[in-house]
């Protein structure tokens, strides 16, 4: 589960346990890995749930959106405001995502 805005509370909790404990969940196929898109560049998972949890477009919002959209190998689920996708990614992207 990747977020584009603030980190998920479970991610924050796991990071407080230390980097080794946090990244161990990345390799665990039986657990959900929680991360932020900017810390997930170059990484992939079979399934990604992308939480668009920014209320208004900010600096790097477009980058965050595109990084999040490109991390899934098999299935991508996008959760968030369709209008945010239109504002940040444009109408063509919104159309491709069937929003």
N, C-alpha and C positions, 0 to 999 in steps of 0.2 A: 504494500500500500504506500504510494508516494503522494506527498502533498506539495503544492506549489507555494503556499503561503507559510503560515506558522507550522512548526513541527507538531505531529500528533503527540498527545500526552504519553502514550506508550513508548514512543521513540525517545522522548525526554527521559522517561524513567529508566529505560534500558541503557541509555548513554551515561546516566549517572552511575551505573554499575561498572563502567569502564569500557574502553574500546574493544577489548577482547570479547567480553560478554555480549556486547552489542553486535559485533560482526559475526559472532557465532550463529546468530539467528538467520543471517543471510544464507548460510550453507545448510540450514535445517529445513528440509523439504516438508516437514510436518507442522511448521509454525509460520506465522505471518511475519514478514520482515517489514518494518516501518521505517521509511526514510523520507528525506527531502530530495526533490529532483536535482538540485544543484550539487548534492553529495553523491548522486547516483549516475553521473555522466560516465559513459563507457561501460556501464554494468547493465545486465539484462536479467529478467526472470521470465518464466513461461507465461505467467499471468500477472498483469499489473492492474491494480485499481488506482486510478489517478484522481485524487481529490483536489478539485480546483477551489481551494479555500482562501482565495484572495477576494476581498469585497470590491475593490476597485483596481483597475490596471495600475501597475507601478513600473519603475525601472526594472528591466529584465523580465517582465511578465511574459513577453513573447518567447524569450529564450526558455523560460521555465515550462511554458506550455509545450513547446516543441520537443524539449528533452523528455518530458513526461510521456508524450505521445509515441516516442520512438524506443521505449525500453522494453516493451512486451514482445516475446518471441511468438506466442500463439494466440493470446487473447488479451484485449484491452477493454477495460470498463472505465468510462469517464463519468465522474459525478461532479455536478456543479451547475452553475447558471449558464444556460445557452447564450445569453446576451454577453456574458463575459468572453466566451469563445469568439463570438462575432466581433467584439471590440478589439480583442488582442490578436486573434488569428485571421480575422477577415471572413467575409461571407462565403468564400469558396471552401474554406476549411469547415465552417459550420455546416455547409451543404454536404460535404463528404462524410461528416459525422452524423448526418441525418438529423440535424437539430432544427 
